[in-house]
Amino acid sequence: MGSDVKKVVLAYSGGLDTSIIMKWLIETYDTEVIAFCADLGQGEELDPVRPKALQTGASKVYIEDLREEFARDFIFPMMRANAIYEGVYLLGTSIARPLIAKRMVEIAIAEGADAVSHGATGKGNDQVRFELTAYALKPDVKIIAPWREWEFKSRTDLLNYAAKHKIPVPVSADKPYSMDRNMLHISFEGGILEDPWAEPPEDMFMLSVSPEAAPDTPTYVEIDFEKGNAIAVNGESLTPRGVMEKLNELGGANGIGRVDLVENRFVGMKSRGVYETPGGTILINAHRALESLCMDREVMHIRDSFIPRYAEMIYYGFWYAPEREMLQLMIDGSQQNVTGTVRVKLYKGNCMIVGRKSENSLYNPELATFEKDEIYNQHDAEGFIKLNALRLRMRALLQK
């Protein structure tokens, strides 16, 4: 079966699926496997990755710190678009996949590998995201997706295989759900969460305290933006990675960014997911607040009309697609005046905008005032209203 595959690059996390896949690839394809793990902000989860990969049979292990690139080139462009899927989801898992797949392909080319492989199941979105990126960047790439090939049908089958081959696995009765963590969020799916009526247990959450346990006094945060990108928090200049880490810390301490939703997967089924996105929640709210001050109404409304489509592109895996790149150019053009400062009040799970200022502000207090002004003639509104009412009046006359 594996005569034409001598070397495979596997996107490896050290979790249950990719640990099994490592051994399965070696046995099934009689191939060398290079493990690649992207550091996107998983923290201490990365510590056992290298020894575990080597123990399971990897010939070589890449663990690459991609946190700055992730924040700068993936999270921030998405935030400039205010991308949100189905009104709730800030796309924390979705936006990480194209970066992981990009590096996986680059390593495969550098190593002269015959194929790449991933641990995404045949039911989920990630298989699409990984593979669309791989094909976009290397059209002739060979992809091995074990979940679509092997005989295993369930997590129980995998656990039995792991026990047989003495592969240590992290899933236990204490954590009966799957997790995916990076700098933007952590997701929880499966297991006890498959009942959409069941409330997630409090001890599941990792990035945030519960709103009930958050401080009894609010935390104020000031975020400086330049052309739609956050560049400083509370007056401290930070890189994109630094912004995300600081906002995650402040948001998590105040119970910000917990989301529980049933979402529509690209493959057609509904799935229940629970997410923590503390920093991203603060960032997207602050960004929108500054836009409200600096962005022309018609530009904003046109841009907003594209948000569901843009978010869908990311969720479905079309980051490296001409339509996403075209929309990004338009979105980035809309951000040229989005420079200024936003003040946010964090309190027990609530992220409240309490101030915004900008040298590019289009807000004119002399126009907006309810007091007497010398600019706006209120009599002009009569003709404006009558012209806009003309078609309504014509319809009413016709109906009579």
C-alpha positions as CSV (number, residue, x, y, z in Angstrom):
1,M,0.0,0.0,0.0
2,G,2.7,2.5,0.9
3,S,5.3,1.7,-1.7
4,D,5.1,5.2,-3.2
5,V,5.2,6.9,0.2
6,K,8.6,7.0,1.9
7,K,8.3,10.1,4.0
8,V,5.2,11.9,5.4
9,V,4.9,15.2,7.3
10,L,2.2,14.8,10.0
11,A,0.5,17.8,11.7
12,Y,1.0,16.5,15.2
13,S,-0.4,17.7,18.5
14,G,0.5,14.8,20.8
15,G,-3.2,14.2,21.4
16,L,-5.1,11.0,21.1
17,D,-5.8,11.1,17.3
18,T,-2.3,12.2,16.1
19,S,-0.6,9.8,18.5
20,I,-2.5,6.9,17.0
21,I,-2.0,8.3,13.4
22,M,1.8,8.4,13.9
23,K,1.9,4.6,14.6
24,W,-0.7,3.8,12.1
25,L,1.1,5.6,9.2
26,I,4.4,3.8,10.1
27,E,2.6,0.4,10.2
28,T,0.3,0.9,7.2
29,Y,2.5,2.8,4.8
30,D,5.9,1.5,6.0
31,T,7.0,5.1,5.9
32,E,9.2,7.6,7.7
33,V,7.0,10.1,9.6
34,I,8.2,13.7,10.5
35,A,6.1,15.3,13.2
36,F,5.3,19.0,12.9
37,C,3.7,20.9,15.8
38,A,2.9,24.6,15.5
39,D,3.2,26.7,18.7
40,L,0.2,29.0,18.4
41,G,0.0,29.7,22.1
42,Q,-0.9,26.3,23.6
43,G,1.4,26.9,26.5
44,E,2.4,23.9,28.7
45,E,0.6,21.5,26.4
46,L,3.7,21.6,24.1
47,D,6.1,20.4,26.8
48,P,5.7,16.6,26.2
49,V,5.3,16.8,22.4
50,R,8.9,16.2,21.3
51,P,9.6,13.2,23.6
52,K,6.2,11.7,22.9
53,A,6.6,12.0,19.1
54,L,10.0,10.4,19.2
55,Q,8.7,7.6,21.5
56,T,5.8,6.9,19.1
57,G,8.1,6.6,16.1
58,A,8.8,10.0,14.6
59,S,12.1,10.2,12.7
60,K,12.2,14.0,13.2
61,V,10.2,16.6,15.2
62,Y,9.6,20.2,14.2
63,I,8.1,22.4,17.0
64,E,7.9,26.0,15.6
65,D,6.9,29.1,17.4
66,L,4.4,30.8,15.1
67,R,2.7,33.0,17.6
68,E,3.8,36.3,16.2
69,E,2.9,35.3,12.6
70,F,-0.4,33.9,13.8
71,A,-1.4,37.1,15.5
72,R,0.0,39.5,12.8
73,D,-1.0,37.7,9.6
74,F,-4.1,35.8,10.5
75,I,-5.8,37.0,13.7
76,F,-5.3,40.8,13.0
77,P,-6.5,40.7,9.3
78,M,-9.6,38.8,10.5
79,M,-10.2,41.3,13.3
80,R,-9.9,44.2,10.8
81,A,-12.9,42.6,9.2
82,N,-14.8,42.1,12.4
83,A,-15.2,38.5,11.3
84,I,-17.8,36.5,13.3
85,Y,-19.5,33.3,12.2
86,E,-23.2,32.8,12.7
87,G,-23.3,35.9,14.9
88,V,-21.3,34.4,17.8
89,Y,-18.2,32.4,16.9
90,L,-14.9,34.4,16.6
91,L,-13.3,31.6,14.5
92,G,-10.4,30.7,16.8
93,T,-9.9,27.2,15.5
94,S,-10.8,28.1,11.9
95,I,-8.2,30.8,11.5
96,A,-5.3,28.6,12.9
97,R,-5.7,25.9,10.3
98,P,-4.4,27.7,7.2
99,L,-1.2,28.6,9.1
100,I,-0.6,25.1,10.3
101,A,-1.3,23.7,6.9
102,K,1.0,26.3,5.2
103,R,4.0,25.3,7.4
104,M,3.2,21.6,7.0
105,V,3.4,22.0,3.2
106,E,6.6,24.1,3.5
107,I,8.3,21.5,5.7
108,A,7.2,18.7,3.3
109,I,8.8,20.6,0.4
110,A,12.0,21.3,2.4
111,E,12.2,17.6,3.6
112,G,11.4,16.1,0.2
113,A,8.4,14.3,1.7
114,D,6.0,12.4,-0.5
115,A,2.8,13.3,1.5
116,V,1.3,15.2,4.3
117,S,-1.1,13.9,6.9
118,H,-3.5,15.3,9.5
119,G,-5.7,14.1,12.3
120,A,-9.0,15.7,11.3
121,T,-12.0,13.4,11.2
122,G,-14.1,12.8,8.2
123,K,-17.1,14.5,9.8
124,G,-15.5,17.9,10.7
125,N,-14.5,21.2,9.2
126,D,-10.7,20.8,9.8
127,Q,-10.2,18.2,7.1
128,V,-11.5,20.8,4.6
129,R,-9.4,23.7,6.0
130,F,-6.2,21.7,6.1
131,E,-6.6,20.3,2.6
132,L,-7.9,23.3,0.8
133,T,-4.8,25.2,2.1
134,A,-2.5,22.4,1.1
135,Y,-3.9,22.2,-2.4
136,A,-3.9,26.0,-2.8
137,L,-0.2,26.1,-2.0
138,K,1.0,22.8,-3.5
139,P,-1.5,21.7,-6.2
140,D,0.2,18.2,-6.6
141,V,0.4,17.5,-2.9
142,K,-0.6,14.0,-1.7
143,I,-2.7,14.0,1.4
144,I,-3.3,11.1,3.7
145,A,-6.3,11.5,6.0
146,P,-6.4,8.4,8.2
147,W,-9.9,9.0,9.6
148,R,-11.2,8.5,6.0
149,E,-9.1,5.4,5.5
150,W,-8.7,3.3,8.6
151,E,-10.9,0.7,10.2
152,F,-11.4,2.6,13.5
153,K,-14.9,4.0,14.0
154,S,-14.8,5.6,17.4
155,R,-12.7,7.1,20.2
156,T,-13.0,3.7,21.9
157,D,-11.4,1.9,19.0
158,L,-8.5,4.4,19.2
159,L,-8.1,3.9,22.9
160,N,-7.9,0.1,22.4
161,Y,-5.3,0.6,19.7
162,A,-3.3,2.9,22.0
163,A,-3.4,0.3,24.8
164,K,-2.3,-2.4,22.4
165,H,0.7,-0.4,21.2
166,K,1.5,1.2,24.6
167,I,0.8,4.8,23.3
168,P,0.1,7.2,26.2
169,V,-3.0,9.3,25.5
170,P,-4.4,12.3,27.3
171,V,-8.1,11.6,27.1
172,S,-9.6,10.3,30.3
173,A,-12.9,10.1,32.2
174,D,-11.9,13.4,33.9
175,K,-11.9,15.3,30.7
176,P,-14.5,13.6,28.5
177,Y,-14.4,16.1,25.6
178,S,-11.8,17.3,23.1
179,M,-10.0,20.6,23.3
180,D,-8.2,22.8,20.9
181,R,-6.2,25.8,22.2
182,N,-4.3,28.7,20.7
183,M,-3.6,32.3,21.3
184,L,-7.1,33.4,20.2
185,H,-9.2,30.9,22.0
186,I,-9.8,27.4,23.4
187,S,-12.6,25.2,22.1
188,F,-14.4,22.3,23.8
189,E,-16.4,19.8,21.8
190,G,-17.7,16.2,22.0
191,G,-18.3,13.9,24.9
192,I,-20.5,15.4,27.6
193,L,-21.0,18.5,25.4
194,E,-22.9,16.6,22.7
195,D,-26.1,17.2,24.6
196,P,-27.0,20.8,23.7
197,W,-29.2,21.1,26.8
198,A,-26.4,20.2,29.2
199,E,-24.6,23.2,30.8
200,P,-20.8,23.0,30.5
201,P,-19.1,22.1,33.9
202,E,-17.3,25.1,35.5
203,D,-14.1,23.2,35.9
204,M,-13.8,22.7,32.2
205,F,-12.9,26.3,31.5
206,M,-9.2,27.2,31.3
207,L,-8.7,30.7,30.1
208,S,-11.3,32.6,32.1
209,V,-12.8,32.7,35.6
210,S,-16.5,32.4,35.9
211,P,-18.3,35.8,35.8
212,E,-19.6,35.1,39.3
213,A,-16.0,34.7,40.6
214,A,-14.6,37.7,38.7
215,P,-13.5,40.8,40.7
216,D,-16.2,43.0,42.3
217,T,-14.6,46.1,40.9
218,P,-14.3,46.8,37.1
219,T,-11.1,46.8,35.2
220,Y,-10.6,49.6,32.7
221,V,-8.5,49.0,29.6
222,E,-7.4,51.5,26.9
223,I,-6.5,50.1,23.5
224,D,-4.7,52.2,20.8
225,F,-5.3,51.4,17.2
226,E,-3.5,52.3,14.0
227,K,-5.3,51.7,10.7
228,G,-7.5,49.0,12.3
229,N,-4.7,47.2,14.1
230,A,-4.3,47.3,17.9
231,I,-0.8,48.6,18.7
232,A,-0.9,49.3,22.4
233,V,-2.7,48.3,25.6
234,N,-2.9,50.8,28.5
235,G,-0.2,52.9,26.8
236,E,2.3,50.1,26.4
237,S,3.3,49.5,22.8
238,L,3.0,45.8,21.9
239,T,3.4,43.5,18.9
240,P,0.3,41.7,17.7
241,R,1.2,38.7,19.8
242,G,1.8,40.9,22.8
243,V,-1.7,42.5,22.3
244,M,-3.4,39.2,22.3
245,E,-1.5,37.9,25.3
246,K,-2.3,41.0,27.4
247,L,-5.9,41.1,26.4
248,N,-6.3,37.4,27.1
249,E,-4.9,38.0,30.6
250,L,-7.2,41.0,31.3
251,G,-10.2,39.4,29.8
252,G,-9.8,36.0,31.4
253,A,-9.4,37.6,34.9
254,N,-12.8,39.2,34.4
255,G,-14.7,36.3,32.9
256,I,-14.9,37.7,29.4
257,G,-15.5,35.8,26.2
258,R,-17.3,32.6,27.0
259,V,-19.6,31.3,24.2
260,D,-21.8,28.3,23.9
261,L,-23.3,27.6,20.5
262,V,-24.7,25.1,18.1
263,E,-23.0,25.8,14.8
264,N,-23.5,24.6,11.2
265,R,-20.4,22.7,10.0
266,F,-19.4,23.0,6.3
267,V,-20.0,19.3,5.8
268,G,-23.7,19.8,6.7
269,M,-24.3,18.7,10.2
270,K,-24.8,20.8,13.3
271,S,-22.3,20.7,16.1
272,R,-22.3,22.0,19.7
273,G,-19.1,23.9,20.7
274,V,-18.1,25.8,23.8
275,Y,-15.4,28.5,23.4
276,E,-13.4,30.9,25.5
277,T,-12.1,33.9,23.6
278,P,-11.3,36.6,26.2
279,G,-8.8,38.8,24.3
280,G,-10.5,38.4,20.9
281,T,-13.9,39.5,22.5
282,I,-12.3,42.7,23.9
283,L,-10.5,43.4,20.6
284,I,-13.5,43.0,18.3
285,N,-15.7,45.2,20.5
286,A,-13.1,47.9,20.8
287,H,-12.4,47.8,17.1
288,R,-16.0,48.3,16.2
289,A,-16.4,51.1,18.7
290,L,-13.5,53.0,17.0
291,E,-14.9,52.4,13.6
292,S,-18.2,53.9,14.7
293,L,-16.3,57.2,15.2
294,C,-14.0,57.1,12.2
295,M,-15.7,55.2,9.4
296,D,-18.0,56.7,6.8
297,R,-21.6,55.3,7.1
298,E,-21.8,53.9,3.5
299,V,-18.4,52.3,3.7
300,M,-19.3,50.7,7.0
301,H,-22.6,49.4,5.7
302,I,-21.0,47.9,2.6
303,R,-18.2,46.3,4.7
304,D,-20.7,45.0,7.2
305,S,-22.7,43.3,4.4
306,F,-19.6,41.2,3.6
307,I,-18.9,40.1,7.2
308,P,-21.0,36.9,7.1
309,R,-19.5,35.9,3.7
310,Y,-15.9,36.7,4.9
311,A,-16.4,34.8,8.1
312,E,-17.9,31.9,6.2
313,M,-14.8,31.8,3.9
314,I,-12.6,31.4,7.0
315,Y,-14.8,28.8,8.6
316,Y,-15.0,26.8,5.5
317,G,-11.2,26.9,4.9
318,F,-10.9,29.3,2.0
319,W,-8.2,31.6,3.5
320,Y,-5.9,31.1,0.5
321,A,-8.6,31.7,-2.1
322,P,-9.0,34.7,-4.5
323,E,-12.4,35.7,-3.1
324,R,-11.0,36.1,0.5
325,E,-7.9,38.0,-0.8
326,M,-10.1,40.3,-2.8
327,L,-12.4,41.0,0.2
328,Q,-9.3,41.6,2.4
329,L,-8.1,44.3,0.1
330,M,-11.5,46.1,0.3
331,I,-11.6,45.6,4.1
332,D,-8.1,46.9,4.6
333,G,-8.9,49.9,2.4
334,S,-11.8,50.7,4.8
335,Q,-9.4,50.8,7.7
336,Q,-7.2,53.7,6.6
337,N,-8.8,56.1,9.1
338,V,-9.4,53.7,11.9
339,T,-6.8,55.2,14.2
340,G,-7.4,56.2,17.8
341,T,-8.0,55.0,21.3
342,V,-10.9,53.0,22.9
343,R,-11.6,52.7,26.6
344,V,-13.2,49.4,27.7
345,K,-14.8,48.5,31.0
346,L,-14.5,44.8,32.0
347,Y,-16.8,43.6,34.7
348,K,-18.1,40.1,35.5
349,G,-18.2,38.8,32.0
350,N,-19.3,42.0,30.4
351,C,-17.1,44.0,28.0
352,M,-18.5,47.5,27.8
353,I,-17.3,50.4,25.7
354,V,-17.1,53.5,27.8
355,G,-15.0,55.9,25.6
356,R,-13.5,56.4,22.2
357,K,-11.4,59.2,20.6
358,S,-9.6,59.8,17.4
359,E,-8.0,62.6,15.3
360,N,-9.9,61.1,12.4
361,S,-13.3,61.4,14.2
362,L,-16.3,62.1,11.9
363,Y,-18.4,62.8,15.0
364,N,-19.2,66.5,15.2
365,P,-20.8,67.5,18.5
366,E,-22.0,70.8,17.0
367,L,-24.1,68.8,14.5
368,A,-25.3,66.1,16.9
369,T,-26.3,68.4,19.7
370,F,-29.9,68.8,20.8
371,E,-29.1,72.4,21.6
372,K,-29.2,75.3,19.1
373,D,-26.6,75.0,16.3
374,E,-25.6,77.1,13.3
375,I,-24.8,74.3,10.9
376,Y,-27.9,72.1,10.5
377,N,-31.2,73.7,9.3
378,Q,-34.0,71.6,10.7
379,H,-36.4,72.9,8.0
380,D,-34.4,71.0,5.4
381,A,-35.5,67.7,6.9
382,E,-39.1,68.3,5.6
383,G,-38.1,68.0,1.9
384,F,-35.8,65.1,2.7
385,I,-38.6,63.2,4.4
386,K,-41.2,64.0,1.6
387,L,-38.8,62.8,-1.1
388,N,-38.2,59.6,0.7
389,A,-41.9,59.1,1.4
390,L,-42.9,59.6,-2.3
391,R,-42.9,55.9,-3.2
392,L,-44.8,55.0,0.0
393,R,-47.4,57.6,-0.8
394,M,-47.8,56.4,-4.4
395,R,-48.3,52.8,-3.1
396,A,-50.9,54.0,-0.7
397,L,-52.8,55.9,-3.4
398,L,-52.7,53.0,-5.7
399,Q,-54.1,50.7,-3.0
400,K,-57.0,53.1,-2.4
